[in-house]
Amino acid sequence: SNSVTIVIQVNGKKRADLSFPVDITKEAAEAAALDHETVKRHIEGKTVRKVISVGQKLINIVVS
């Protein structure tokens, strides 16, 4: 298939599943994850410390 589903986590807790084209860049996937409605709700008023991408499987956003 030509799309991939990436799990989006905030501080290790799953918050969303996003589908992307297989050839999406790491940067574009991270930007889309940070712009996702549910994710935004969970990072609101917090500082994003790190965005960890694990292949095309997982993006974990570390906030505090």
N, C-alpha and C positions, 0 to 999 in steps of 0.2 A: 504493500500500500504506500501511498505517497504522503501520508500524514502520520504524525507521531503524537501521542498523548503524554504530556509532562505533568507530573504532580507538583503542585506549588505548596510549599510549607512556609509558615511563619514561626520562627523559633521551634522548629521541629514538629509542629502540629499541622496536619494537612488542612489546607483551607480551600483548595481549588484543584481541578483537573483542567488543563488547557490543551487544545489540539493545535498543532503547528504543522506547517509543511516540513517534510523531512530535511530539506536543505536550509532551514532557518539558521541564522547565525546565533551564537551564544548570546551576543549583545542584544539582538532583537528579541530573543525569547525572554531574557531578563527584563528588558524594558516593558514588554507586554505583561509579564507577571506583576511587575510593580504598578502597572496601570490598571490591573484588574479590580473591579468594584469591591469584591469581598476582601481581597488583600489590602486594598487601601483602607478599609474600615479597621483592619487589625494593626496597621502600622501608623495610623493617624496619631499625631502628637508624639510619636516616638522617633528615635534616630536610627536610621538603617546603618548598622555597623558593617555588615558583610553580606554579599550575595554569593551563595555557593551553588555552582551548577555541577550536577553529577551526570555526565554524559547527556543523553537525550531522555533521561528518566525523571529527573528531580531537580527542582530549584528550591533551595532553602534560603529564606530571607531572615537574617539575624538582626533583631531590633532590641533596643533597650531604652 
